Amino acid sequence: MAFKSKLKWVALFVLALSLVSLVAHLSMTKFSSMNLAQYSAKEALSHGIPNIGSSLEVKRNKRLWGDVRSLEFLQPYANPRSSYPAPDENSNGFIYAKIFGGFEKIRSSICDLVTISRLLNATLVIPEIQQSTRSKGVSYKFKSFTYLYDEEEFIISLKNDVNIVKTLPEYLKAARKRSEFPIFKPQNSASPKFYVREVLPKLKKAKVVGLIITDGGCLQSILPPSMSEFQRLRCRVGFHALQFRTEIQILGLRIVERLRASGQPFLAYHPGLVRDTLAYHGCAELYQDVHTELIQYRRAQLIKQGIINDELSVDSHMRRENGSCPLMPEEVGLLLRAIGYPPQTIIYLAGSKTFGGQRLLIPLRSLFPNLVDRTTLCSKTELFDLVGPEAPLPADIFRPPLQKCEQQLVDEWKKAGPRPRPLPPPPYRPIYQHEKEGWYAWITETDKEPGPSPMDLRNQAHRLIWDALDYIVSVEADAFIPGFNNDGSGWPDFSGLAIGQRLYERASSRTYRPDRKTIAALFNITRDDMYHPKRNWTLSAKEQLNRSLSEDGLIRQSLLSKPKSFLSHPLPECSCRIPSGEITKQVKGKDGRILYGGEEECPKWMHSARGEGAIDDKTESAEDDDDAAEQLEADATDVTSSLTSLIDHDEEWDPND
């Protein structure tokens, strides 16, 4: 009996200890959940970077973040060079326009519209951006143009170039509603002769002409040398007059401040993974999932519309080797590590939408944990304050296909073909909700893609604002690398516009222009061991990317991009050159026009401004040399201590070490 009583006391004691332990664990869980609720992405970003909170600015590695010295003598200069009369108040008539497409097409089209208005001596009506009209569900606070840009600044900045009005006069609005005025739908390669011969006579006769722009432009990129002033007008529109509305500018610059709050520089990266572009070039096999079917469906549409004169099924890997497909995020991450960017590097992901979703970004995020975007750095309140108050829309509810009647099933069975007939369908399986919803769910139900819902149209308008924020950050970034630009489709692209503005504002800024064909060949060498490449591969990749920063990369850019988009390479018309002792290469296109090296000498006042900073440049140059020497010594020490044997034998070398 005494033994049994002792066992009872021991059991009670163990039970009491278990209760105490349970209470302690529950209290700790509650405390931990309170801390998790206070988690901030911005704080997590700052904790991942060394020296956060220090009052001293973190010292930059000039090899990774320094300016390109061979391009420092190029300065922005888009002012008129010769006699440039003000616009005539008695114009030939009004031009109104409807612009279709996303952020890139809108920006490029507006620049062309202003140039055409100057060419025809016409009064431009503020263009209508179709993606942000009231019918798309945007806030009542904005009109189509003011949803994205500052209307007043646009008119004032161009008052010496073109007459601009907000709307047509009242006596002409009714006639427009009755479609009494001629309407043109020009191509993005339309020549000035087309407007002078076809549009101008009808403009003078009807006093109003409408333009419908769908291809991201309505005027050819390269104009005759005698029309250089019109090219400079394009620059004044794209780089000065087209200012985002104040709220967008403030939040965009606030994002830049938050990225630099730690004292560290940051790199901006735009993947360029857009469904239309991937379909145009036949890059469907890069995905190998439902996105492949979506790309192929879109490619079939482009073929049917006559935009593509090619087969539906092509070898995507061959296209990739030709440089026609984008660099995937994983490849960009490996290239950045090969150059020498450490894992703590802050990378800003630009682009309102990446086709393929977050899954494609997992390898890049594993290489660079400080991969952030606007949703990481801004609160939901800050973002949705930009879109303004919006009316509620009905939710997108999944509607299953209509059930077939018994007679329809019998008819289908009779038309099924000769015996043996197909087996009966498998037993009924419930379709879960996640299989019914989603922007690609239609592909499991029907062969035809449904039209956009009201919520889809509103989200497309929102993407204009998100792209505007990313554009501000990309232009201001300490370094920029595109995943896909100069694709040859003829459509303007986000990366091309950002590269062009960075080239115009500060040509020496660190802008990578990778040769996708060369990079694809490099990755083919080490495709089976991408994360442990040999040292020779790393040196070759570093050499290719560093060369893309310099004049060689700029010259290649001019040959590829300027024939398609002037804003992506506004040289030599919109820049000038401060004299230096170096001899400048002149590069001409196939038609004999100078694409690079034909810049005029800058005015004297720019010389003096440059002279004031010469002493600082020399000081910085000396500091850079010291930094480079110190960095080389540090690199040599690291390599000697940890990788000597591997490098001596040219064996596999991990760039992460």
Order of alpha helices (4+ residues) and beta strands (2+ residues): alpha-alpha-alpha-beta-beta-alpha-beta-beta-alpha-beta-alpha-beta-alpha-beta-alpha-alpha-beta-alpha-alpha-alpha-alpha-beta-alpha-beta-alpha-alpha-alpha-alpha-alpha-beta-alpha-beta-alpha-alpha-alpha-beta-beta-beta-beta-alpha-alpha-alpha
